[in-house]
Amino acid sequence: AIEMFRLHPNIKLFFPTDEEIGAIGSYGCNTTFFDDCCFMIQPDRNVYGNKRDYINHTNGIAVTTKEFDKEIEPILREYWYTPEQGTFTDIGVLSSIGVDICAFNLSCYLNAHTDQEVVWIPLYEDALNLVNDVITTMSYQQWKMPERPSVQYGKYGNYIWEDFDLYEPV
């Protein structure tokens, strides 16, 4: 993040507190911080096997649009990343509490949340170059998410469901 800020001084950096214990800092942030941002990038995901993930659906919601995914696809292909669904991350929290711009998470380290967690330099460099390419080529507009459908409760308890047709992952 600091290297990207050095290369692109017009970007913002967001370091939430208590990220690893439930994204508490993201839930409590002032979302207006993101009002003038084009998109959000979170390079904070484990590599599973040899697969490099571009997470465009997490926390039960899509966090990118089909247009964004189409625009970023050549960059992803260059660095061997493929679209996948994630489970829970800060960008999903931010998207769910009102930050209405596209966001994604990238694989960038190995053996997450273990004593053997490591940063593999070639993977890190690819993730860094991908982030740089996205900032360089896609910051020409604000990539807005459509208004989210209203949240409703299911008939079997407090399970929340949404109309995902608007947010179908690629």
N, C-alpha and C positions, 0 to 999 in steps of 0.2 A: 504494500500500500504506500509506503513512504517513497519507494522508487518511482511509482506512478505519479505521486504528487510532485516529485522532483522534475519529472519529464513533462507533466501536465499541471501547472500550478492553478489552473482554473477548475480542478476537480475538488470534491469534498471528501473527507475521510470520516467515517463513523465507526467508533470503537465502543460497542455497548458493554456495560458492566454485566456481570453474572451471566454471560452468554452460555456457558456450559452447564448451568443449573436451571434451565428452563427459559432462556432468552428474556430474563427479567428486565434488563436494560432496554431491550427493543420494545417490549410491551409498554414501558414507561416513558418512551422518548416523545419529544415534541415533533410530531410528523411534519410540521411546517418547514423543518430543516431541509426537507427533500423537495419543496415546492418548485425550485428552479433547476432541478436535476433532470438530465435526459433519460437516465436509467440507473439501476443499481447492479453492482457486480460484487459477489461474495466468493472469493476463492478460499473455500473452507469445506472441503469434502474429501473423504477417503477414496482412494483408488481401489476398486474391487476387482481382483484378478488383474488382467491387463487392460481393463476397460476404463477409459477416461470419460467421465460423466459431465454433461451440460444439463443441469437440473432446471427445467422450465415448468415444473409442476411439483409443488411441495406444500406441506401443511394442509392438504386436501383441496388446494386451489391451483389454478394455472397462474403463473407469475410472468408470463410473456404472452404476446399475441402471435397469431400465425404470421403476420407481416414482419414482426421483429425476428421470428425464427427463420423466415425466408431470407431476410437481409444478412443475418449472422451466419447462415449455413456455410458459405464458402470459407469463412474464417475457421469455423469449427472443423471442417474437413481438413484444412491445412495442418491443424495440430492434432488430428485424430480423436476429436471429441464427438460424442453422440448424445442426442437428447434422451433423457431419462426422467423418471419420476423420483422424487425424494420423499422423505418422511416428515422431517421437522427441521427448520432452520430459521435464522434471523430474518432473511428476506421474506420468508413466508409469513412470519409474524408481522413485519412491517406492511406487507401487502394486505394482510387481513385487518389491520387497524386503520387503514385509510390512505397509505401511500399508494398513489394511483399511477405509478410508472412501471414499466417492465423491469424485471429483475431476474437474475440467474445466479446459480451457484456452480462452482467448478471443482472438479477433483484436482488436488495439488499435493497430497502427501499420502504416506502409506501407514498402515497399522493404527488407525485412529483409536484414541482412547485406551491405549495399551502402554505397557512399559517399553515396547518396541516401536513406538510412533517415531517416524523419521521423515525428513524432507529429502527426497531423492532429487539431486540437482538438475538432471536433464528434464524431469517432469516439472519441477518448479520453473525452470527457464521457459518451457513451452507454455505453461499457464501464464507467466508474466508477459510473454510475447503476445499471446492471445488477448489478454486484457489490454495491452497497449494497442493492438490492431483494432479492437472494438472501440476504444476511446477515440482513436485517430479517425476511423472511418464512419462511425455511427453517431457521433455527437452533433450532427448537423440538425437534429430535431429532438423534441421531447417525445419519447415513445410512451404514450398514454395507454393505460389499460381501460377497457370499457367499464362503465359503472357496474358494480357487482350486484347480482340479484339479491333480493332480501333473503335473510336467513330465516328458516322456519324449523320448527321442531317436528320430528317424526312421531307417529302414533305409538311407538314402542318405547317411549321414555324420552330422555333428553339428548337424543342423537340429532345432531345438526346435519341437515342436507342442503345442498344448493343445486340450482339448475346448471350443471356443468357443460351443457351444450355450447355455451359461449366461450368456455375455457378448455376446450378439448386439447390435450397435449399432442404434439406432433409425433 
